[in-house]
């Protein structure tokens, strides 16, 4: 099992991953995997079990997301022995995701996925709160998430005082 560094740096997620037909859960899995990245080698090797545990989802869901991320050229995998070593494609525009957010036990997998996907569409208001300037209909098209799921995620965020 890979030891997670005490490196509390933000994890970068590329903008416009939804345009590559990746849905929010794929983007969140990308964030989870990338949070293990070693700054010196630019690679990481978390097990599927570690990723599933951190994301609070199943290993089949992880495998499906990884396949889509590889197909979209956001990550590549090198198999060495019994380990998968993940490396990440270059990108210019990104959103930072905090380690506190990744480890927050109060939000569901779906809502965390939704927030990762919507970061690029948010701005801060006068009270320093994140706001969206795009309708749910348009956001649904941009991030590949059903509008009904967006409404459920928003309801969860409101009910938990986010």
C-alpha positions as CSV (number, residue, x, y, z in Angstrom):
1,X,0.0,0.0,0.0
2,X,1.3,3.4,-0.9
3,X,1.9,5.7,2.0
4,X,0.2,9.0,1.4
5,X,2.5,12.0,1.8
6,X,1.8,14.6,4.4
7,X,1.8,17.0,1.5
8,X,-1.3,19.1,1.9
9,X,-1.0,20.8,-1.5
10,X,-4.1,21.3,-3.6
11,X,-4.7,18.8,-6.4
12,X,-5.1,20.3,-9.9
13,X,-8.0,19.2,-12.1
14,X,-8.0,20.2,-15.7
15,X,-10.8,22.4,-16.9
16,X,-13.3,21.3,-19.6
17,X,-13.0,17.6,-18.8
18,X,-16.7,17.4,-19.5
19,X,-16.0,18.3,-23.1
20,X,-14.1,15.0,-23.3
21,X,-17.4,13.2,-22.4
22,X,-16.1,12.5,-18.9
23,X,-18.8,12.8,-16.3
24,X,-18.2,14.4,-12.8
25,X,-17.5,11.0,-11.1
26,X,-14.6,10.5,-13.6
27,X,-13.3,13.9,-12.7
28,X,-13.5,13.2,-9.0
29,X,-11.7,9.8,-9.5
30,X,-9.0,11.8,-11.4
31,X,-8.6,14.1,-8.4
32,X,-8.4,11.2,-6.0
33,X,-5.7,9.4,-8.0
34,X,-3.8,12.7,-8.6
35,X,-3.8,13.5,-4.9
36,X,-1.3,10.6,-4.5
37,X,1.1,12.1,-7.1
38,X,4.7,12.3,-6.2
39,X,6.1,15.7,-7.1
40,X,9.6,14.3,-8.0
41,X,8.5,11.5,-10.3
42,X,5.1,12.9,-11.5
43,X,3.7,9.4,-11.0
44,X,1.7,7.6,-8.3
45,X,0.6,4.1,-7.6
46,X,-2.5,4.0,-5.3
47,X,-4.3,0.6,-5.3
48,X,-7.8,0.4,-6.6
49,X,-8.8,-0.4,-3.0
50,X,-7.2,2.8,-1.7
51,X,-8.9,4.9,-4.4
52,X,-12.3,3.3,-3.7
53,X,-11.9,3.8,0.0
54,X,-10.9,7.5,-0.4
55,X,-13.7,8.1,-2.9
56,X,-16.3,6.1,-1.0
57,X,-17.4,4.2,-4.0
58,X,-16.9,0.7,-5.5
59,X,-13.9,-0.8,-7.3
60,X,-16.0,-1.4,-10.5
61,X,-16.9,2.3,-10.5
62,X,-13.2,3.1,-10.2
63,X,-12.2,0.8,-13.0
64,X,-14.8,2.3,-15.3
65,X,-13.7,5.8,-14.6
66,X,-10.0,5.0,-15.0
67,X,-10.8,3.4,-18.4
68,X,-12.6,6.6,-19.5
69,X,-9.8,8.8,-18.2
70,X,-7.2,6.7,-20.2
71,X,-9.4,6.8,-23.3
72,X,-9.6,10.6,-23.0
73,X,-5.8,10.8,-22.6
74,X,-6.0,12.5,-19.2
75,X,-4.0,9.7,-17.5
76,X,-1.8,6.8,-18.7
77,X,-1.0,3.6,-16.9
78,X,2.3,1.7,-16.7
79,X,2.0,-1.8,-15.2
80,X,5.1,-2.7,-13.2
81,X,4.8,-6.0,-11.4
82,X,1.5,-6.0,-9.7
83,X,1.2,-2.2,-9.5
84,X,-0.3,0.4,-11.8
85,X,1.7,3.5,-12.0
86,X,-0.4,6.5,-13.1
87,X,1.0,9.5,-14.9
88,X,-1.0,12.6,-16.0
89,X,-1.2,14.5,-19.3
90,X,-0.2,18.2,-19.5
91,X,-2.8,20.9,-19.3
92,X,-2.9,24.6,-19.1
93,X,-6.1,25.6,-17.3
94,X,-7.1,23.9,-14.1
95,X,-9.0,24.3,-10.8
96,X,-7.3,23.6,-7.5
97,X,-9.0,21.0,-5.2
98,X,-8.1,21.1,-1.5
99,X,-7.1,18.0,0.5
100,X,-9.7,19.0,3.1
101,X,-12.4,18.7,0.4
102,X,-11.2,15.3,-0.8
103,X,-11.3,13.9,2.8
104,X,-14.5,15.6,3.8
105,X,-16.8,12.8,5.1
106,X,-19.9,15.0,5.1
107,X,-20.5,15.0,1.4
108,X,-21.6,12.2,-0.8
109,X,-19.5,10.8,-3.7
110,X,-22.0,12.3,-6.2
111,X,-21.9,15.7,-4.6
112,X,-18.1,15.8,-4.4
113,X,-18.1,14.8,-8.1
114,X,-20.5,17.5,-8.9
115,X,-18.4,20.2,-7.1
116,X,-15.2,19.1,-8.8
117,X,-16.9,19.4,-12.2
118,X,-18.5,22.8,-11.5
119,X,-15.4,24.5,-10.0
120,X,-14.5,26.0,-13.4
121,X,-17.9,27.7,-13.6
122,X,-17.9,29.2,-10.2
123,X,-17.0,32.7,-9.0
124,X,-16.9,34.2,-5.5
125,X,-19.5,36.7,-4.5
126,X,-19.0,39.6,-2.1
127,X,-19.3,37.3,0.9
128,X,-16.6,35.1,-0.6
129,X,-19.1,32.3,-1.3
130,X,-18.9,30.2,-4.5
131,X,-21.7,31.0,-7.0
132,X,-22.6,29.6,-10.4
133,X,-23.5,31.9,-13.3
134,X,-24.9,29.2,-15.5
135,X,-28.3,27.6,-15.4
136,X,-28.8,24.0,-14.4
137,X,-29.9,23.1,-17.9
138,X,-26.7,24.5,-19.4
139,X,-24.5,23.1,-16.6
140,X,-26.0,19.7,-17.2
141,X,-24.8,19.8,-20.8
142,X,-21.3,21.2,-19.8
143,X,-20.5,18.6,-17.1
144,X,-22.4,15.6,-18.5
145,X,-24.6,15.2,-15.4
146,X,-28.4,15.0,-15.5
147,X,-30.2,18.1,-14.3
148,X,-32.1,16.0,-11.7
149,X,-28.8,14.9,-10.2
150,X,-27.6,18.6,-10.1
151,X,-30.8,19.5,-8.2
152,X,-30.2,16.7,-5.7
153,X,-26.6,17.7,-5.2
154,X,-27.7,21.3,-4.7
155,X,-30.3,20.2,-2.2
156,X,-27.6,18.2,-0.3
157,X,-25.4,21.2,-0.1
158,X,-28.2,23.4,1.2
159,X,-29.3,20.8,3.8
160,X,-25.7,20.6,5.1
161,X,-25.2,24.4,5.2
162,X,-22.7,24.6,2.4
